[in-house]
Amino acid sequence: MSELSEDDVTKLEAAAFRRLVSHLRNRPETQNIDLMNLAGFCRNCLANWYLDAAQQAGLPLSKDQSRQAIYGMPYEDWKRLNQSEASETQKAAFETNRPKE
């Protein structure tokens, strides 16, 4: 396999990121708490990472804008349409598995 240029790597990474975001948008029944409990990240984490990247690049982006980029709609709308109350089991698992800062 030939060496990929830095530009090619960036293009592939961007395409993979867009596919992940699309995948999550098409599966709104998958709750953020379940993603956190299983994978250690959720849609909000992606939005925060997106916002961090914008800030590091000196680009003007708000938290609401970064969330809309990931959710495909305002976050409050997505929550109203798709988010259910976490069960006690989900909450307990989150407390056990939550990232330690």
LOTOR-145246 format. One record per atom (N, C-alpha, C): atom name; residue number from 1; chain; residue in one letter; x, y, z. Coordinates in nm, 3 decimals, always signed. Layout:
N
{rec CA, NUM, A, A, {X, Y, Z}}
...
This chain:
101
{rec N, 1, A, M, {+0.085, -0.118, +0.000}}
{rec CA, 1, A, M, {+0.000, +0.000, +0.000}}
{rec C, 1, A, M, {+0.089, +0.124, +0.000}}
{rec N, 2, A, S, {+0.055, +0.217, -0.083}}
{rec CA, 2, A, S, {+0.136, +0.338, -0.092}}
{rec C, 2, A, S, {+0.109, +0.430, +0.026}}
{rec N, 3, A, E, {+0.203, +0.516, +0.051}}
{rec CA, 3, A, E, {+0.189, +0.616, +0.157}}
{rec C, 3, A, E, {+0.079, +0.714, +0.119}}
{rec N, 4, A, L, {-0.002, +0.749, +0.215}}
{rec CA, 4, A, L, {-0.106, +0.849, +0.193}}
{rec C, 4, A, L, {-0.051, +0.987, +0.228}}
{rec N, 5, A, S, {-0.091, +1.084, +0.150}}
{rec CA, 5, A, S, {-0.050, +1.220, +0.181}}
{rec C, 5, A, S, {-0.128, +1.270, +0.302}}
{rec N, 6, A, E, {-0.078, +1.374, +0.364}}
{rec CA, 6, A, E, {-0.148, +1.434, +0.478}}
{rec C, 6, A, E, {-0.287, +1.480, +0.436}}
{rec N, 7, A, D, {-0.299, +1.533, +0.315}}
{rec CA, 7, A, D, {-0.429, +1.577, +0.263}}
{rec C, 7, A, D, {-0.524, +1.458, +0.246}}
{rec N, 8, A, D, {-0.471, +1.346, +0.194}}
{rec CA, 8, A, D, {-0.554, +1.226, +0.180}}
{rec C, 8, A, D, {-0.603, +1.175, +0.315}}
{rec N, 9, A, V, {-0.514, +1.174, +0.413}}
{rec CA, 9, A, V, {-0.551, +1.129, +0.549}}
{rec C, 9, A, V, {-0.660, +1.219, +0.604}}
{rec N, 10, A, T, {-0.645, +1.350, +0.588}}
{rec CA, 10, A, T, {-0.746, +1.444, +0.636}}
{rec C, 10, A, T, {-0.880, +1.419, +0.568}}
{rec N, 11, A, K, {-0.879, +1.395, +0.438}}
{rec CA, 11, A, K, {-1.003, +1.367, +0.364}}
{rec C, 11, A, K, {-1.069, +1.239, +0.414}}
{rec N, 12, A, L, {-0.990, +1.136, +0.438}}
{rec CA, 12, A, L, {-1.045, +1.009, +0.486}}
{rec C, 12, A, L, {-1.101, +1.025, +0.628}}
{rec N, 13, A, E, {-1.029, +1.096, +0.712}}
{rec CA, 13, A, E, {-1.077, +1.120, +0.848}}
{rec C, 13, A, E, {-1.208, +1.198, +0.846}}
{rec N, 14, A, A, {-1.216, +1.300, +0.762}}
{rec CA, 14, A, A, {-1.339, +1.380, +0.751}}
{rec C, 14, A, A, {-1.455, +1.295, +0.701}}
{rec N, 15, A, A, {-1.429, +1.209, +0.604}}
{rec CA, 15, A, A, {-1.535, +1.122, +0.551}}
{rec C, 15, A, A, {-1.583, +1.024, +0.658}}
{rec N, 16, A, A, {-1.490, +0.968, +0.735}}
{rec CA, 16, A, A, {-1.528, +0.876, +0.842}}
{rec C, 16, A, A, {-1.609, +0.947, +0.949}}
{rec N, 17, A, F, {-1.570, +1.070, +0.983}}
{rec CA, 17, A, F, {-1.643, +1.148, +1.082}}
{rec C, 17, A, F, {-1.785, +1.177, +1.032}}
{rec N, 18, A, R, {-1.798, +1.220, +0.906}}
{rec CA, 18, A, R, {-1.932, +1.247, +0.851}}
{rec C, 18, A, R, {-2.018, +1.121, +0.853}}
{rec N, 19, A, R, {-1.958, +1.007, +0.824}}
{rec CA, 19, A, R, {-2.033, +0.881, +0.826}}
{rec C, 19, A, R, {-2.077, +0.846, +0.968}}
{rec N, 20, A, L, {-1.992, +0.866, +1.067}}
{rec CA, 20, A, L, {-2.028, +0.842, +1.206}}
{rec C, 20, A, L, {-2.144, +0.933, +1.248}}
{rec N, 21, A, V, {-2.135, +1.061, +1.215}}
{rec CA, 21, A, V, {-2.242, +1.155, +1.250}}
{rec C, 21, A, V, {-2.372, +1.112, +1.183}}
{rec N, 22, A, S, {-2.367, +1.076, +1.056}}
{rec CA, 22, A, S, {-2.487, +1.031, +0.984}}
{rec C, 22, A, S, {-2.544, +0.905, +1.049}}
{rec N, 23, A, H, {-2.457, +0.814, +1.084}}
{rec CA, 23, A, H, {-2.499, +0.689, +1.149}}
{rec C, 23, A, H, {-2.575, +0.719, +1.279}}
{rec N, 24, A, L, {-2.521, +0.810, +1.360}}
{rec CA, 24, A, L, {-2.586, +0.845, +1.487}}
{rec C, 24, A, L, {-2.717, +0.920, +1.464}}
{rec N, 25, A, R, {-2.722, +1.006, +1.362}}
{rec CA, 25, A, R, {-2.847, +1.077, +1.332}}
{rec C, 25, A, R, {-2.957, +0.981, +1.289}}
{rec N, 26, A, N, {-2.918, +0.873, +1.222}}
{rec CA, 26, A, N, {-3.017, +0.776, +1.175}}
{rec C, 26, A, N, {-3.056, +0.675, +1.281}}
{rec N, 27, A, R, {-3.001, +0.687, +1.399}}
{rec CA, 27, A, R, {-3.032, +0.597, +1.510}}
{rec C, 27, A, R, {-3.063, +0.676, +1.637}}
{rec N, 28, A, P, {-3.164, +0.761, +1.630}}
{rec CA, 28, A, P, {-3.196, +0.844, +1.748}}
{rec C, 28, A, P, {-3.247, +0.763, +1.866}}
{rec N, 29, A, E, {-3.290, +0.640, +1.842}}
{rec CA, 29, A, E, {-3.336, +0.556, +1.952}}
{rec C, 29, A, E, {-3.221, +0.514, +2.044}}
{rec N, 30, A, T, {-3.099, +0.522, +1.993}}
{rec CA, 30, A, T, {-2.983, +0.492, +2.076}}
{rec C, 30, A, T, {-2.956, +0.614, +2.164}}
{rec N, 31, A, Q, {-2.977, +0.596, +2.291}}
{rec CA, 31, A, Q, {-2.966, +0.706, +2.386}}
{rec C, 31, A, Q, {-2.820, +0.740, +2.413}}
{rec N, 32, A, N, {-2.794, +0.866, +2.440}}
{rec CA, 32, A, N, {-2.659, +0.911, +2.472}}
{rec C, 32, A, N, {-2.602, +0.837, +2.593}}
{rec N, 33, A, I, {-2.684, +0.812, +2.693}}
{rec CA, 33, A, I, {-2.633, +0.744, +2.812}}
{rec C, 33, A, I, {-2.587, +0.602, +2.779}}
{rec N, 34, A, D, {-2.657, +0.538, +2.684}}
{rec CA, 34, A, D, {-2.614, +0.404, +2.642}}
{rec C, 34, A, D, {-2.481, +0.411, +2.568}}
{rec N, 35, A, L, {-2.465, +0.512, +2.483}}
{rec CA, 35, A, L, {-2.337, +0.531, +2.414}}
{rec C, 35, A, L, {-2.225, +0.553, +2.516}}
{rec N, 36, A, M, {-2.252, +0.639, +2.615}}
{rec CA, 36, A, M, {-2.151, +0.665, +2.718}}
{rec C, 36, A, M, {-2.116, +0.538, +2.794}}
{rec N, 37, A, N, {-2.217, +0.461, +2.830}}
{rec CA, 37, A, N, {-2.193, +0.341, +2.909}}
{rec C, 37, A, N, {-2.118, +0.234, +2.829}}
{rec N, 38, A, L, {-2.142, +0.228, +2.700}}
{rec CA, 38, A, L, {-2.077, +0.125, +2.618}}
{rec C, 38, A, L, {-1.944, +0.171, +2.557}}
{rec N, 39, A, A, {-1.938, +0.296, +2.515}}
{rec CA, 39, A, A, {-1.822, +0.341, +2.439}}
{rec C, 39, A, A, {-1.742, +0.453, +2.505}}
{rec N, 40, A, G, {-1.797, +0.513, +2.608}}
{rec CA, 40, A, G, {-1.726, +0.620, +2.675}}
{rec C, 40, A, G, {-1.736, +0.755, +2.607}}
{rec N, 41, A, F, {-1.824, +0.767, +2.508}}
{rec CA, 41, A, F, {-1.850, +0.895, +2.443}}
{rec C, 41, A, F, {-1.992, +0.893, +2.389}}
{rec N, 42, A, C, {-2.045, +1.013, +2.361}}
{rec CA, 42, A, C, {-2.180, +1.023, +2.305}}
{rec C, 42, A, C, {-2.185, +1.139, +2.206}}
{rec N, 43, A, R, {-2.302, +1.170, +2.161}}
{rec CA, 43, A, R, {-2.320, +1.280, +2.065}}
{rec C, 43, A, R, {-2.271, +1.412, +2.124}}
{rec N, 44, A, N, {-2.296, +1.434, +2.252}}
{rec CA, 44, A, N, {-2.250, +1.558, +2.315}}
{rec C, 44, A, N, {-2.098, +1.565, +2.318}}
{rec N, 45, A, C, {-2.033, +1.452, +2.340}}
{rec CA, 45, A, C, {-1.886, +1.448, +2.335}}
{rec C, 45, A, C, {-1.838, +1.489, +2.196}}
{rec N, 46, A, L, {-1.900, +1.432, +2.092}}
{rec CA, 46, A, L, {-1.861, +1.469, +1.955}}
{rec C, 46, A, L, {-1.879, +1.618, +1.932}}
{rec N, 47, A, A, {-1.990, +1.672, +1.980}}
{rec CA, 47, A, A, {-2.015, +1.816, +1.965}}
{rec C, 47, A, A, {-1.910, +1.897, +2.039}}
{rec N, 48, A, N, {-1.870, +1.851, +2.157}}
{rec CA, 48, A, N, {-1.766, +1.921, +2.233}}
{rec C, 48, A, N, {-1.631, +1.914, +2.161}}
{rec N, 49, A, W, {-1.599, +1.799, +2.103}}
{rec CA, 49, A, W, {-1.474, +1.784, +2.029}}
{rec C, 49, A, W, {-1.476, +1.872, +1.904}}
{rec N, 50, A, Y, {-1.590, +1.882, +1.840}}
{rec CA, 50, A, Y, {-1.608, +1.969, +1.722}}
{rec C, 50, A, Y, {-1.585, +2.114, +1.763}}
{rec N, 51, A, L, {-1.643, +2.153, +1.875}}
{rec CA, 51, A, L, {-1.626, +2.289, +1.926}}
{rec C, 51, A, L, {-1.480, +2.315, +1.963}}
{rec N, 52, A, D, {-1.415, +2.220, +2.029}}
{rec CA, 52, A, D, {-1.273, +2.235, +2.063}}
{rec C, 52, A, D, {-1.189, +2.257, +1.937}}
{rec N, 53, A, A, {-1.218, +2.180, +1.832}}
{rec CA, 53, A, A, {-1.142, +2.193, +1.706}}
{rec C, 53, A, A, {-1.164, +2.331, +1.646}}
{rec N, 54, A, A, {-1.287, +2.380, +1.650}}
{rec CA, 54, A, A, {-1.316, +2.513, +1.596}}
{rec C, 54, A, A, {-1.240, +2.619, +1.675}}
{rec N, 55, A, Q, {-1.241, +2.607, +1.806}}
{rec CA, 55, A, Q, {-1.171, +2.705, +1.890}}
{rec C, 55, A, Q, {-1.020, +2.702, +1.865}}
{rec N, 56, A, Q, {-0.965, +2.582, +1.852}}
{rec CA, 56, A, Q, {-0.821, +2.569, +1.826}}
{rec C, 56, A, Q, {-0.784, +2.630, +1.690}}
{rec N, 57, A, A, {-0.878, +2.625, +1.596}}
{rec CA, 57, A, A, {-0.854, +2.682, +1.463}}
{rec C, 57, A, A, {-0.889, +2.831, +1.459}}
{rec N, 58, A, G, {-0.937, +2.885, +1.570}}
{rec CA, 58, A, G, {-0.973, +3.025, +1.576}}
{rec C, 58, A, G, {-1.102, +3.057, +1.501}}
{rec N, 59, A, L, {-1.189, +2.958, +1.488}}
{rec CA, 59, A, L, {-1.316, +2.976, +1.416}}
{rec C, 59, A, L, {-1.428, +3.008, +1.513}}
{rec N, 60, A, P, {-1.515, +3.102, +1.477}}
{rec CA, 60, A, P, {-1.625, +3.139, +1.566}}
{rec C, 60, A, P, {-1.737, +3.034, +1.559}}
{rec N, 61, A, L, {-1.756, +2.962, +1.668}}
{rec CA, 61, A, L, {-1.861, +2.859, +1.674}}
{rec C, 61, A, L, {-1.908, +2.852, +1.818}}
{rec N, 62, A, S, {-2.039, +2.847, +1.836}}
{rec CA, 62, A, S, {-2.094, +2.836, +1.971}}
{rec C, 62, A, S, {-2.121, +2.689, +2.005}}
{rec N, 63, A, K, {-2.145, +2.665, +2.132}}
{rec CA, 63, A, K, {-2.180, +2.530, +2.177}}
{rec C, 63, A, K, {-2.309, +2.484, +2.108}}
{rec N, 64, A, D, {-2.407, +2.573, +2.097}}
{rec CA, 64, A, D, {-2.532, +2.537, +2.029}}
{rec C, 64, A, D, {-2.508, +2.502, +1.883}}
{rec N, 65, A, Q, {-2.420, +2.576, +1.817}}
{rec CA, 65, A, Q, {-2.390, +2.548, +1.677}}
{rec C, 65, A, Q, {-2.317, +2.415, +1.662}}
{rec N, 66, A, S, {-2.227, +2.385, +1.753}}
{rec CA, 66, A, S, {-2.156, +2.257, +1.745}}
{rec C, 66, A, S, {-2.251, +2.140, +1.767}}
{rec N, 67, A, R, {-2.345, +2.157, +1.859}}
{rec CA, 67, A, R, {-2.443, +2.050, +1.882}}
{rec C, 67, A, R, {-2.534, +2.033, +1.760}}
{rec N, 68, A, Q, {-2.573, +2.143, +1.698}}
{rec CA, 68, A, Q, {-2.658, +2.132, +1.579}}
{rec C, 68, A, Q, {-2.582, +2.062, +1.466}}
{rec N, 69, A, A, {-2.452, +2.084, +1.456}}
{rec CA, 69, A, A, {-2.372, +2.017, +1.354}}
{rec C, 69, A, A, {-2.375, +1.865, +1.373}}
{rec N, 70, A, I, {-2.380, +1.820, +1.496}}
{rec CA, 70, A, I, {-2.381, +1.676, +1.525}}
{rec C, 70, A, I, {-2.523, +1.619, +1.522}}
{rec N, 71, A, Y, {-2.617, +1.687, +1.584}}
{rec CA, 71, A, Y, {-2.754, +1.635, +1.595}}
{rec C, 71, A, Y, {-2.837, +1.658, +1.468}}
{rec N, 72, A, G, {-2.796, +1.754, +1.385}}
{rec CA, 72, A, G, {-2.872, +1.784, +1.265}}
{rec C, 72, A, G, {-2.994, +1.872, +1.290}}
{rec N, 73, A, M, {-3.006, +1.922, +1.411}}
{rec CA, 73, A, M, {-3.116, +2.009, +1.454}}
{rec C, 73, A, M, {-3.075, +2.069, +1.586}}
{rec N, 74, A, P, {-3.147, +2.170, +1.632}}
{rec CA, 74, A, P, {-3.116, +2.222, +1.766}}
{rec C, 74, A, P, {-3.125, +2.111, +1.871}}
{rec N, 75, A, Y, {-3.030, +2.112, +1.964}}
{rec CA, 75, A, Y, {-3.022, +2.008, +2.065}}
{rec C, 75, A, Y, {-3.151, +1.993, +2.144}}
{rec N, 76, A, E, {-3.212, +2.103, +2.182}}
{rec CA, 76, A, E, {-3.336, +2.096, +2.259}}
{rec C, 76, A, E, {-3.446, +2.025, +2.180}}
{rec N, 77, A, D, {-3.451, +2.047, +2.050}}
{rec CA, 77, A, D, {-3.550, +1.977, +1.966}}
{rec C, 77, A, D, {-3.521, +1.828, +1.964}}
{rec N, 78, A, W, {-3.393, +1.791, +1.949}}
{rec CA, 78, A, W, {-3.357, +1.650, +1.946}}
{rec C, 78, A, W, {-3.393, +1.583, +2.078}}
{rec N, 79, A, K, {-3.363, +1.650, +2.189}}
{rec CA, 79, A, K, {-3.396, +1.593, +2.321}}
{rec C, 79, A, K, {-3.547, +1.571, +2.333}}
{rec N, 80, A, R, {-3.625, +1.670, +2.293}}
{rec CA, 80, A, R, {-3.770, +1.660, +2.303}}
{rec C, 80, A, R, {-3.823, +1.544, +2.217}}
{rec N, 81, A, L, {-3.767, +1.526, +2.100}}
{rec CA, 81, A, L, {-3.814, +1.423, +2.008}}
{rec C, 81, A, L, {-3.761, +1.283, +2.039}}
{rec N, 82, A, N, {-3.642, +1.274, +2.095}}
{rec CA, 82, A, N, {-3.574, +1.144, +2.100}}
{rec C, 82, A, N, {-3.523, +1.097, +2.235}}
{rec N, 83, A, Q, {-3.505, +1.186, +2.328}}
{rec CA, 83, A, Q, {-3.442, +1.144, +2.453}}
{rec C, 83, A, Q, {-3.546, +1.100, +2.555}}
{rec N, 84, A, S, {-3.522, +0.984, +2.612}}
{rec CA, 84, A, S, {-3.609, +0.935, +2.718}}
{rec C, 84, A, S, {-3.536, +0.947, +2.851}}
{rec N, 85, A, E, {-3.612, +0.938, +2.959}}
{rec CA, 85, A, E, {-3.554, +0.944, +3.093}}
{rec C, 85, A, E, {-3.467, +0.820, +3.113}}
{rec N, 86, A, A, {-3.348, +0.839, +3.165}}
{rec CA, 86, A, A, {-3.258, +0.727, +3.190}}
{rec C, 86, A, A, {-3.312, +0.642, +3.305}}
{rec N, 87, A, S, {-3.296, +0.512, +3.290}}
{rec CA, 87, A, S, {-3.339, +0.421, +3.396}}
{rec C, 87, A, S, {-3.238, +0.425, +3.510}}
{rec N, 88, A, E, {-3.277, +0.372, +3.624}}
{rec CA, 88, A, E, {-3.186, +0.365, +3.738}}
{rec C, 88, A, E, {-3.065, +0.279, +3.703}}
{rec N, 89, A, T, {-3.085, +0.174, +3.626}}
{rec CA, 89, A, T, {-2.974, +0.087, +3.583}}
{rec C, 89, A, T, {-2.877, +0.164, +3.495}}
{rec N, 90, A, Q, {-2.930, +0.242, +3.399}}
{rec CA, 90, A, Q, {-2.844, +0.324, +3.312}}
{rec C, 90, A, Q, {-2.766, +0.427, +3.393}}
{rec N, 91, A, K, {-2.834, +0.491, +3.487}}
{rec CA, 91, A, K, {-2.768, +0.593, +3.570}}
{rec C, 91, A, K, {-2.657, +0.531, +3.655}}
{rec N, 92, A, A, {-2.684, +0.414, +3.712}}
{rec CA, 92, A, A, {-2.583, +0.347, +3.794}}
{rec C, 92, A, A, {-2.463, +0.307, +3.710}}
{rec N, 93, A, A, {-2.488, +0.254, +3.590}}
{rec CA, 93, A, A, {-2.379, +0.217, +3.500}}
{rec C, 93, A, A, {-2.298, +0.339, +3.462}}
{rec N, 94, A, F, {-2.365, +0.452, +3.438}}
{rec CA, 94, A, F, {-2.294, +0.574, +3.403}}
{rec C, 94, A, F, {-2.203, +0.618, +3.516}}
{rec N, 95, A, E, {-2.252, +0.612, +3.639}}
{rec CA, 95, A, E, {-2.170, +0.653, +3.754}}
{rec C, 95, A, E, {-2.046, +0.564, +3.766}}
{rec N, 96, A, T, {-2.061, +0.437, +3.734}}
{rec CA, 96, A, T, {-1.948, +0.344, +3.740}}
{rec C, 96, A, T, {-1.850, +0.369, +3.626}}
{rec N, 97, A, N, {-1.903, +0.397, +3.508}}
{rec CA, 97, A, N, {-1.819, +0.405, +3.387}}
{rec C, 97, A, N, {-1.780, +0.546, +3.345}}
{rec N, 98, A, R, {-1.837, +0.647, +3.408}}
{rec CA, 98, A, R, {-1.816, +0.785, +3.362}}
{rec C, 98, A, R, {-1.667, +0.819, +3.358}}
{rec N, 99, A, P, {-1.631, +0.901, +3.261}}
{rec CA, 99, A, P, {-1.490, +0.943, +3.253}}
{rec C, 99, A, P, {-1.448, +1.016, +3.380}}
{rec N, 100, A, K, {-1.334, +0.980, +3.430}}
{rec CA, 100, A, K, {-1.279, +1.045, +3.549}}
{rec C, 100, A, K, {-1.189, +1.159, +3.502}}
{rec N, 101, A, E, {-1.219, +1.280, +3.547}}
{rec CA, 101, A, E, {-1.140, +1.395, +3.504}}
{rec C, 101, A, E, {-1.043, +1.437, +3.610}}
